[in-house]
Amino acid sequence: MGITLGAMDDFRQLADEIAASIAAGRMRPGDRLPTQRAFAHRRGIAASTAGRVYAELVRRGLVVGEVGRGTFVRSTDGLPGAGLPLIEPSRARVDLELNYPVVPGQSALLGAGLAPLLRPDALDSALRPVRAEGTPAAREAFAALAGFAALAGFAAPNVAGPDAGWAPAPGALLFAGSGRQAVSAVLAALVPPGQRLGVEELTYPVVKAAARQLGIVPVPVAMDRDGLDPDALAAAHRSAPLRAVYLQPRVHNPLGVTMPPARRERLVAELRRLDLPAVEDAIWAFLRPDVPPLAAVAPERIVLVDSLSKRLAPGLSTGFAVVPEGMREQVAASLRAGSWLPSGFALEAAVRWIGDGTLAAIEAAKRVDAAERQMLAREHLPGARLRADPRSYYCWWELPEPWHAESFVAAAARAGIGLTPAAAYAVGSRVPPSAVRLGLASPPKPLLAETLTTLARLADGGPQDGSA
């Protein structure tokens, strides 16, 4: 293993030395550790102590045990504190900013689905360039994925009304390399440079960045507890015409709001009255499969944008858009002009994972995982003013006085915890609320519980340096 361990009683010291070896690169992802019995014999310790060492390494997210195969060094990419010396979790940075959910057994499921694709003939086909329209198989698979079935666990064929079920026509699908690229391409197609785009007053930061790059003017639209306010949208349009609206009606990021039926009806009616197209971001909507997309109600004016990055993993970021017929060529041209076309290999892999049920299984596991993490947040932040969908992977925390968001984020950073302040999501000149977003997906659950307890103590203690 390339390290020397003495006969020490404290199992954490043994775990620290192995962790240091992993951090230094002497032990690489995929390397197999000796069996616990062999490790105990080699180090002159009890078998029970060796078991505690391995359990501690699993708790820190550094190794993974596979039944019948052994214990392996885990890749640290995307894990809390990746790239830092992960010795003791209390000294490592815990990331509650980036939010990449991964559930146990996910990689094994994905790997099994990839095996047929690695045959030389299949691989040759998958590595060829792909157009924005994708392939016939991809259009069929992703149309089912984007759809909604009121009672079943999968999308139904086109039928009358979202209450009975809805799925877009396969020909409506266009593909991009990622969800971000799909959003950028749709915005570029709908909103010329210098023109106005309505956005929720707290919105996904990537949309703010895309608007800057495209020369689009984002216009904040007020929200309430049910989401974007249709009256505020009409007022923003009256002040100077909007060219489109970007919104997240299901599992809004960062607020976690899911629009109730009455709000959805009012919003769609207002979009039609104003003759405005809308971009519906559904990146996190898989957590609420019980709620149909707005595009099911107004498919003639709503572009539905989604991605696999949250459903599966950040490295599998194929993006797609369900585009009304009158906008399709314009969006396809935007994808081509921006070099935002999909990867053929990723697209073909996704088709297989959708078809064999792998994606549905992982989604279901993530819905359970997200609900459990929300329960941890409620348990370890008692009395906190939290806003969240109980099935989402994030919380919006309105901080207690006299805290300000920036000072709390700085104090959390000193404790080794990364948070995102409200200003990152705010649009316009209005002073953002004193709040932070907590991303719950990335840390292992025991570490998440410890981190939330630390934040609760920090909030209760108040600012110590007068910087609130």
ROFI-419817 format. One record per residue (C-alpha): residue in one letter; x, y, z. Coordinates in nm, 3 decimals. Layout:
% residues N
["A", [X, Y, Z]]
...
This chain:
% residues 468
["M", [0.000, 0.000, 0.000]]
["G", [0.301, 0.228, 0.013]]
["I", [0.256, 0.341, 0.376]]
["T", [0.387, 0.227, 0.713]]
["L", [0.149, 0.203, 1.005]]
["G", [0.252, 0.135, 1.360]]
["A", [0.055, -0.071, 1.613]]
["M", [-0.164, 0.212, 1.746]]
["D", [-0.475, 0.181, 1.957]]
["D", [-0.659, 0.480, 1.806]]
["F", [-0.827, 0.359, 1.488]]
["R", [-0.865, 0.721, 1.370]]
["Q", [-0.489, 0.759, 1.349]]
["L", [-0.474, 0.459, 1.120]]
["A", [-0.756, 0.602, 0.912]]
["D", [-0.574, 0.937, 0.901]]
["E", [-0.261, 0.778, 0.757]]
["I", [-0.453, 0.593, 0.488]]
["A", [-0.646, 0.912, 0.410]]
["A", [-0.320, 1.103, 0.378]]
["S", [-0.188, 0.842, 0.136]]
["I", [-0.502, 0.876, -0.076]]
["A", [-0.482, 1.256, -0.070]]
["A", [-0.116, 1.244, -0.177]]
["G", [-0.199, 1.017, -0.470]]
["R", [-0.001, 0.719, -0.343]]
["M", [-0.325, 0.525, -0.341]]
["R", [-0.538, 0.582, -0.648]]
["P", [-0.912, 0.550, -0.717]]
["G", [-0.987, 0.184, -0.785]]
["D", [-0.696, 0.048, -0.578]]
["R", [-0.808, -0.240, -0.357]]
["L", [-0.727, -0.241, 0.011]]
["P", [-0.620, -0.566, 0.180]]
["T", [-0.889, -0.766, 0.354]]
["Q", [-0.961, -0.652, 0.707]]
["R", [-0.807, -0.974, 0.841]]
["A", [-0.488, -0.924, 0.637]]
["F", [-0.476, -0.556, 0.739]]
["A", [-0.510, -0.647, 1.107]]
["H", [-0.236, -0.910, 1.083]]
["R", [0.000, -0.679, 0.894]]
["R", [-0.046, -0.394, 1.143]]
["G", [-0.054, -0.602, 1.458]]
["I", [-0.398, -0.486, 1.566]]
["A", [-0.723, -0.659, 1.658]]
["A", [-0.964, -0.754, 1.381]]
["S", [-1.228, -0.534, 1.546]]
["T", [-0.992, -0.235, 1.525]]
["A", [-0.931, -0.302, 1.156]]
["G", [-1.307, -0.307, 1.105]]
["R", [-1.339, 0.033, 1.271]]
["V", [-1.060, 0.173, 1.050]]
["Y", [-1.238, 0.061, 0.734]]
["A", [-1.574, 0.185, 0.863]]
["E", [-1.418, 0.526, 0.933]]
["L", [-1.278, 0.545, 0.579]]
["V", [-1.622, 0.462, 0.440]]
["R", [-1.777, 0.730, 0.663]]
["R", [-1.538, 0.988, 0.521]]
["G", [-1.631, 0.886, 0.167]]
["L", [-1.277, 0.772, 0.082]]
["V", [-1.339, 0.403, 0.016]]
["V", [-1.631, 0.187, -0.087]]
["G", [-1.697, -0.176, 0.000]]
["E", [-1.830, -0.412, -0.266]]
["V", [-1.982, -0.739, -0.149]]
["G", [-1.772, -1.035, -0.259]]
["R", [-1.501, -0.817, -0.412]]
["G", [-1.341, -0.616, -0.132]]
["T", [-1.282, -0.252, -0.035]]
["F", [-1.164, -0.002, -0.296]]
["V", [-1.035, 0.355, -0.294]]
["R", [-1.317, 0.579, -0.412]]
["S", [-1.273, 0.862, -0.658]]
["T", [-1.280, 1.193, -0.468]]
["D", [-1.401, 1.396, -0.767]]
["G", [-1.710, 1.586, -0.661]]
["L", [-1.686, 1.476, -0.298]]
["P", [-1.675, 1.727, -0.012]]
["G", [-1.327, 1.874, 0.005]]
["A", [-1.209, 1.704, -0.313]]
["G", [-0.848, 1.801, -0.378]]
["L", [-0.789, 1.878, -0.011]]
["P", [-0.609, 1.648, 0.235]]
["L", [-0.909, 1.454, 0.367]]
["I", [-0.764, 1.350, 0.701]]
["E", [-1.033, 1.432, 0.957]]
["P", [-1.373, 1.557, 0.833]]
["S", [-1.377, 1.842, 1.085]]
["R", [-1.067, 1.983, 0.915]]
["A", [-1.193, 1.934, 0.558]]
["R", [-1.416, 2.174, 0.369]]
["V", [-1.774, 2.049, 0.359]]
["D", [-1.943, 2.167, 0.041]]
["L", [-2.305, 2.277, 0.078]]
["E", [-2.275, 2.492, -0.237]]
["L", [-2.248, 2.244, -0.523]]
["N", [-2.534, 1.995, -0.521]]
["Y", [-2.461, 1.666, -0.696]]
["P", [-2.669, 1.375, -0.564]]
["V", [-2.517, 1.028, -0.593]]
["V", [-2.683, 0.725, -0.433]]
["P", [-2.523, 0.393, -0.329]]
["G", [-2.504, 0.138, -0.606]]
["Q", [-2.551, 0.397, -0.877]]
["S", [-2.222, 0.334, -1.055]]
["A", [-2.279, -0.041, -1.064]]
["L", [-2.618, 0.009, -1.229]]
["L", [-2.476, 0.252, -1.484]]
["G", [-2.182, 0.025, -1.558]]
["A", [-2.406, -0.272, -1.631]]
["G", [-2.605, -0.067, -1.880]]
["L", [-2.290, 0.043, -2.060]]
["A", [-2.154, -0.306, -2.124]]
["P", [-2.341, -0.364, -2.455]]
["L", [-2.235, -0.021, -2.579]]
["L", [-1.867, -0.112, -2.546]]
["R", [-1.881, -0.376, -2.820]]
["P", [-1.669, -0.248, -3.113]]
["D", [-1.961, -0.222, -3.357]]
["A", [-2.187, -0.038, -3.110]]
["L", [-1.901, 0.184, -2.996]]
["D", [-1.813, 0.280, -3.351]]
["S", [-2.169, 0.399, -3.410]]
["A", [-2.190, 0.583, -3.075]]
["L", [-1.871, 0.780, -3.140]]
["R", [-1.996, 0.941, -3.460]]
["P", [-2.106, 1.307, -3.461]]
["V", [-2.469, 1.374, -3.372]]
["R", [-2.691, 1.662, -3.483]]
["A", [-2.911, 1.870, -3.258]]
["E", [-3.203, 1.646, -3.355]]
["G", [-3.025, 1.347, -3.202]]
["T", [-3.123, 0.999, -3.322]]
["P", [-3.467, 0.842, -3.367]]
["A", [-3.406, 0.620, -3.063]]
["A", [-3.301, 0.920, -2.853]]
["R", [-3.606, 1.121, -2.954]]
["E", [-3.839, 0.836, -2.857]]
["A", [-3.663, 0.769, -2.524]]
["F", [-3.635, 1.131, -2.416]]
["A", [-3.992, 1.209, -2.518]]
["A", [-4.105, 0.946, -2.269]]
["L", [-3.863, 1.084, -2.009]]
["A", [-3.995, 1.439, -2.049]]
["G", [-4.358, 1.332, -2.028]]
["F", [-4.599, 1.294, -1.742]]
["A", [-4.836, 1.013, -1.646]]
["A", [-5.087, 1.089, -1.374]]
["L", [-5.111, 0.735, -1.239]]
["A", [-4.828, 0.534, -1.393]]
["G", [-4.458, 0.556, -1.328]]
["F", [-4.380, 0.635, -1.689]]
["A", [-4.498, 0.876, -1.954]]
["A", [-4.808, 0.792, -2.149]]
["P", [-4.864, 0.854, -2.522]]
["N", [-5.017, 1.183, -2.631]]
["V", [-5.364, 1.208, -2.480]]
["A", [-5.599, 1.489, -2.398]]
["G", [-5.486, 1.692, -2.100]]
["P", [-5.207, 1.659, -1.842]]
["D", [-5.444, 1.514, -1.582]]
["A", [-5.475, 1.201, -1.796]]
["G", [-5.110, 1.199, -1.898]]
["W", [-4.892, 1.379, -2.148]]
["A", [-4.582, 1.318, -2.353]]
["P", [-4.435, 1.540, -2.623]]
["A", [-4.407, 1.425, -2.981]]
["P", [-4.058, 1.276, -3.038]]
["G", [-4.003, 1.525, -3.320]]
["A", [-4.018, 1.809, -3.068]]
["L", [-3.691, 1.698, -2.902]]
["L", [-3.357, 1.876, -2.954]]
["F", [-3.034, 1.788, -2.775]]
["A", [-2.732, 1.970, -2.627]]
["G", [-2.413, 1.877, -2.450]]
["S", [-2.558, 1.983, -2.112]]
["G", [-2.858, 2.146, -1.951]]
["R", [-2.672, 2.476, -1.932]]
["Q", [-2.603, 2.466, -2.303]]
["A", [-2.967, 2.385, -2.375]]
["V", [-3.083, 2.683, -2.167]]
["S", [-2.832, 2.915, -2.336]]
["A", [-2.933, 2.799, -2.683]]
["V", [-3.304, 2.850, -2.615]]
["L", [-3.247, 3.196, -2.465]]
["A", [-3.028, 3.296, -2.760]]
["A", [-3.302, 3.182, -2.999]]
["L", [-3.586, 3.362, -2.821]]
["V", [-3.429, 3.685, -2.693]]
["P", [-3.212, 3.906, -2.919]]
["P", [-2.916, 4.090, -2.762]]
["G", [-3.024, 4.401, -2.574]]
["Q", [-3.380, 4.271, -2.525]]
["R", [-3.551, 4.186, -2.196]]
["L", [-3.597, 3.843, -2.037]]
["G", [-3.832, 3.804, -1.742]]
["V", [-3.686, 3.588, -1.463]]
["E", [-3.791, 3.509, -1.108]]
["E", [-3.640, 3.762, -0.867]]
["L", [-3.437, 3.476, -0.715]]
["T", [-3.313, 3.252, -0.995]]
["Y", [-3.055, 2.995, -1.101]]
["P", [-2.715, 3.174, -1.117]]
["V", [-2.624, 3.007, -1.447]]
["V", [-2.914, 3.192, -1.613]]
["K", [-2.775, 3.523, -1.488]]
["A", [-2.436, 3.433, -1.637]]
["A", [-2.590, 3.317, -1.966]]
["A", [-2.784, 3.643, -1.996]]
["R", [-2.463, 3.844, -1.951]]
["Q", [-2.281, 3.641, -2.214]]
["L", [-2.568, 3.673, -2.462]]
["G", [-2.622, 4.045, -2.401]]
["I", [-2.974, 3.981, -2.266]]
["V", [-3.125, 4.205, -1.997]]
["P", [-3.269, 3.996, -1.710]]
["V", [-3.575, 4.159, -1.552]]
["P", [-3.668, 4.043, -1.201]]
["V", [-4.030, 3.938, -1.152]]
["A", [-4.164, 3.930, -0.796]]
["M", [-4.244, 3.601, -0.626]]
["D", [-4.456, 3.494, -0.332]]
["R", [-4.492, 3.166, -0.145]]
["D", [-4.652, 3.004, -0.455]]
["G", [-4.379, 3.109, -0.699]]
["L", [-4.371, 3.369, -0.975]]
["D", [-4.654, 3.624, -0.945]]
["P", [-4.854, 3.653, -1.272]]
["D", [-4.961, 4.009, -1.187]]
["A", [-4.597, 4.108, -1.139]]
["L", [-4.516, 3.949, -1.473]]
["A", [-4.784, 4.158, -1.644]]
["A", [-4.651, 4.473, -1.475]]
["A", [-4.293, 4.401, -1.589]]
["H", [-4.416, 4.350, -1.944]]
["R", [-4.612, 4.677, -1.936]]
["S", [-4.309, 4.878, -1.824]]
["A", [-4.115, 4.761, -2.131]]
["P", [-4.196, 4.456, -2.344]]
["L", [-4.039, 4.125, -2.249]]
["R", [-3.935, 3.881, -2.522]]
["A", [-3.963, 3.567, -2.306]]
["V", [-3.979, 3.440, -1.948]]
["Y", [-3.749, 3.191, -1.775]]
["L", [-3.893, 3.010, -1.473]]
["Q", [-3.879, 2.699, -1.256]]
["P", [-4.235, 2.600, -1.163]]
["R", [-4.135, 2.267, -1.005]]
["V", [-3.880, 2.244, -0.719]]
["H", [-3.756, 2.597, -0.772]]
["N", [-3.384, 2.652, -0.714]]
["P", [-3.308, 2.798, -0.459]]
["L", [-3.647, 2.828, -0.285]]
["G", [-3.775, 2.475, -0.339]]
["V", [-4.121, 2.608, -0.431]]
["T", [-4.353, 2.396, -0.646]]
["M", [-4.640, 2.596, -0.794]]
["P", [-4.986, 2.482, -0.681]]
["P", [-5.249, 2.414, -0.951]]
["A", [-5.429, 2.747, -0.915]]
["R", [-5.106, 2.945, -0.965]]
["R", [-5.011, 2.736, -1.265]]
["E", [-5.347, 2.806, -1.429]]
["R", [-5.320, 3.181, -1.367]]
["L", [-4.965, 3.191, -1.501]]
["V", [-5.047, 3.002, -1.821]]
["A", [-5.348, 3.228, -1.878]]
["E", [-5.124, 3.535, -1.837]]
["L", [-4.861, 3.400, -2.074]]
["R", [-5.129, 3.348, -2.337]]
["R", [-5.283, 3.690, -2.280]]
["L", [-4.944, 3.860, -2.312]]
["D", [-4.843, 3.630, -2.602]]
["L", [-4.514, 3.550, -2.429]]
["P", [-4.304, 3.235, -2.478]]
["A", [-4.158, 3.076, -2.165]]
["V", [-3.857, 2.859, -2.088]]
["E", [-3.945, 2.599, -1.824]]
["D", [-3.638, 2.466, -1.644]]
["A", [-3.709, 2.109, -1.527]]
["I", [-3.360, 2.011, -1.411]]
["W", [-3.480, 1.920, -1.058]]
["A", [-3.838, 1.834, -1.152]]
["F", [-3.772, 1.458, -1.144]]
["L", [-3.803, 1.492, -0.766]]
["R", [-4.173, 1.577, -0.814]]
["P", [-4.304, 1.327, -1.072]]
["D", [-4.656, 1.387, -0.938]]
["V", [-4.669, 1.739, -1.089]]
["P", [-4.705, 1.781, -1.468]]
["P", [-4.486, 2.031, -1.653]]
["L", [-4.632, 2.363, -1.762]]
["A", [-4.545, 2.254, -2.114]]
["A", [-4.818, 1.992, -2.085]]
["V", [-5.073, 2.272, -2.043]]
["A", [-4.936, 2.517, -2.300]]
["P", [-4.712, 2.320, -2.538]]
["E", [-4.752, 2.587, -2.807]]
["R", [-4.552, 2.851, -2.617]]
["I", [-4.342, 2.677, -2.351]]
["V", [-3.997, 2.529, -2.414]]
["L", [-3.921, 2.256, -2.160]]
["V", [-3.548, 2.223, -2.080]]
["D", [-3.398, 1.935, -1.884]]
["S", [-3.072, 1.747, -1.829]]
["L", [-2.932, 1.421, -1.694]]
["S", [-2.678, 1.585, -1.463]]
["K", [-2.898, 1.572, -1.151]]
["R", [-3.097, 1.264, -1.251]]
["L", [-2.776, 1.063, -1.299]]
["A", [-2.440, 1.232, -1.237]]
["P", [-2.264, 1.561, -1.321]]
["G", [-2.040, 1.390, -1.575]]
["L", [-2.347, 1.268, -1.765]]
["S", [-2.481, 1.607, -1.853]]
["T", [-2.672, 1.551, -2.176]]
["G", [-2.924, 1.834, -2.210]]
["F", [-3.247, 1.834, -2.405]]
["A", [-3.533, 2.064, -2.491]]
["V", [-3.893, 2.005, -2.593]]
["V", [-3.952, 2.286, -2.842]]
["P", [-4.280, 2.405, -2.998]]
["E", [-4.287, 2.356, -3.372]]
["G", [-4.269, 2.726, -3.461]]
["M", [-3.946, 2.771, -3.259]]
["R", [-3.772, 2.445, -3.345]]
["E", [-3.553, 2.548, -3.637]]
["Q", [-3.445, 2.865, -3.458]]
["V", [-3.337, 2.670, -3.147]]
["A", [-3.162, 2.405, -3.359]]
["A", [-2.971, 2.678, -3.541]]
["S", [-2.872, 2.828, -3.205]]
["L", [-2.739, 2.491, -3.086]]
["R", [-2.532, 2.456, -3.402]]
["A", [-2.401, 2.813, -3.389]]
["G", [-2.293, 2.780, -3.027]]
["S", [-2.126, 2.441, -3.083]]
["W", [-2.360, 2.309, -2.814]]
["L", [-2.435, 1.977, -2.984]]
["P", [-2.466, 1.655, -2.783]]
["S", [-2.216, 1.374, -2.743]]
["G", [-2.323, 1.068, -2.940]]
["F", [-2.180, 0.832, -2.679]]
["A", [-2.360, 1.004, -2.389]]
["L", [-2.684, 1.011, -2.589]]
["E", [-2.668, 0.641, -2.673]]
["A", [-2.581, 0.551, -2.313]]
["A", [-2.880, 0.751, -2.192]]
["V", [-3.110, 0.570, -2.437]]
["R", [-2.999, 0.239, -2.288]]
["W", [-3.037, 0.357, -1.927]]
["I", [-3.386, 0.488, -2.001]]
["G", [-3.486, 0.172, -2.184]]
["D", [-3.362, -0.083, -1.929]]
["G", [-3.507, 0.098, -1.626]]
["T", [-3.171, 0.207, -1.480]]
["L", [-3.257, 0.576, -1.490]]
["A", [-3.598, 0.521, -1.329]]
["A", [-3.440, 0.316, -1.049]]
["I", [-3.180, 0.584, -0.976]]
["E", [-3.442, 0.859, -0.982]]
["A", [-3.656, 0.666, -0.732]]
["A", [-3.356, 0.616, -0.502]]
["K", [-3.272, 0.986, -0.519]]
["R", [-3.627, 1.083, -0.427]]
["V", [-3.596, 0.874, -0.111]]
["D", [-3.249, 1.014, -0.042]]
["A", [-3.363, 1.375, -0.085]]
["A", [-3.654, 1.325, 0.156]]
["E", [-3.420, 1.174, 0.416]]
["R", [-3.181, 1.468, 0.385]]
["Q", [-3.468, 1.715, 0.427]]
["M", [-3.559, 1.536, 0.749]]
["L", [-3.199, 1.575, 0.867]]
["A", [-3.220, 1.950, 0.796]]
["R", [-3.538, 1.984, 1.001]]
["E", [-3.393, 1.773, 1.281]]
["H", [-3.055, 1.947, 1.309]]
["L", [-3.173, 2.303, 1.243]]
["P", [-3.459, 2.320, 1.494]]
["G", [-3.644, 2.650, 1.491]]
["A", [-3.473, 2.767, 1.172]]
["R", [-3.685, 2.947, 0.912]]
["L", [-3.643, 2.700, 0.629]]
["R", [-3.822, 2.701, 0.294]]
["A", [-3.802, 2.383, 0.091]]
["D", [-4.004, 2.125, -0.089]]
["P", [-3.986, 1.822, 0.145]]
["R", [-3.864, 1.618, -0.155]]
["S", [-3.589, 1.854, -0.273]]
["Y", [-3.212, 1.850, -0.228]]
["Y", [-3.181, 2.205, -0.095]]
["C", [-3.318, 2.447, 0.166]]
["W", [-3.355, 2.824, 0.173]]
["W", [-3.258, 2.944, 0.522]]
["E", [-3.372, 3.288, 0.633]]
["L", [-3.108, 3.369, 0.893]]
["P", [-3.186, 3.493, 1.245]]
["E", [-3.101, 3.851, 1.334]]
["P", [-2.851, 4.007, 1.351]]
["W", [-2.684, 3.786, 1.090]]
["H", [-2.634, 3.907, 0.733]]
["A", [-2.586, 3.646, 0.462]]
["E", [-2.231, 3.743, 0.369]]
["S", [-2.106, 3.749, 0.727]]
["F", [-2.268, 3.412, 0.799]]
["V", [-2.113, 3.262, 0.487]]
["A", [-1.774, 3.393, 0.598]]
["A", [-1.819, 3.252, 0.948]]
["A", [-1.924, 2.916, 0.804]]
["A", [-1.616, 2.918, 0.579]]
["R", [-1.396, 2.964, 0.885]]
["A", [-1.560, 2.651, 1.023]]
["G", [-1.481, 2.466, 0.699]]
["I", [-1.831, 2.481, 0.548]]
["G", [-1.917, 2.625, 0.207]]
["L", [-2.255, 2.799, 0.167]]
["T", [-2.417, 3.015, -0.103]]
["P", [-2.554, 3.359, -0.006]]
["A", [-2.881, 3.498, -0.138]]
["A", [-2.696, 3.753, -0.352]]
["A", [-2.583, 3.472, -0.586]]
["Y", [-2.947, 3.416, -0.687]]
["A", [-3.080, 3.772, -0.671]]
["V", [-3.162, 3.964, -0.992]]
["G", [-3.172, 4.343, -1.012]]
["S", [-3.072, 4.617, -0.771]]
["R", [-3.297, 4.520, -0.483]]
["V", [-3.108, 4.430, -0.162]]
["P", [-3.116, 4.050, -0.138]]
["P", [-3.267, 3.887, 0.171]]
["S", [-3.053, 3.777, 0.462]]
["A", [-3.060, 3.413, 0.362]]
["V", [-2.843, 3.129, 0.236]]
["R", [-2.906, 2.819, 0.029]]
["L", [-2.806, 2.486, 0.180]]
["G", [-2.723, 2.220, -0.078]]
["L", [-2.792, 1.890, 0.095]]
["A", [-2.691, 1.641, -0.175]]
["S", [-2.312, 1.616, -0.169]]
["P", [-2.188, 1.518, 0.181]]
["P", [-2.243, 1.168, 0.319]]
["K", [-2.545, 1.177, 0.550]]
["P", [-2.354, 1.138, 0.880]]
["L", [-2.125, 1.426, 0.780]]
["L", [-2.426, 1.630, 0.667]]
["A", [-2.588, 1.586, 1.009]]
["E", [-2.269, 1.698, 1.185]]
["T", [-2.237, 1.997, 0.954]]
["L", [-2.596, 2.110, 1.008]]
["T", [-2.548, 2.088, 1.384]]
["T", [-2.238, 2.307, 1.351]]
["L", [-2.434, 2.563, 1.149]]
["A", [-2.715, 2.565, 1.407]]
["R", [-2.465, 2.643, 1.684]]
["L", [-2.306, 2.910, 1.469]]
["A", [-2.641, 3.077, 1.402]]
["D", [-2.743, 3.066, 1.767]]
["G", [-2.413, 3.215, 1.879]]
["G", [-2.449, 3.526, 1.664]]
["P", [-2.169, 3.724, 1.497]]
["Q", [-1.861, 3.751, 1.716]]
["D", [-1.676, 4.019, 1.523]]
["G", [-1.944, 4.280, 1.473]]
["S", [-1.960, 4.211, 1.099]]
["A", [-2.330, 4.128, 1.086]]
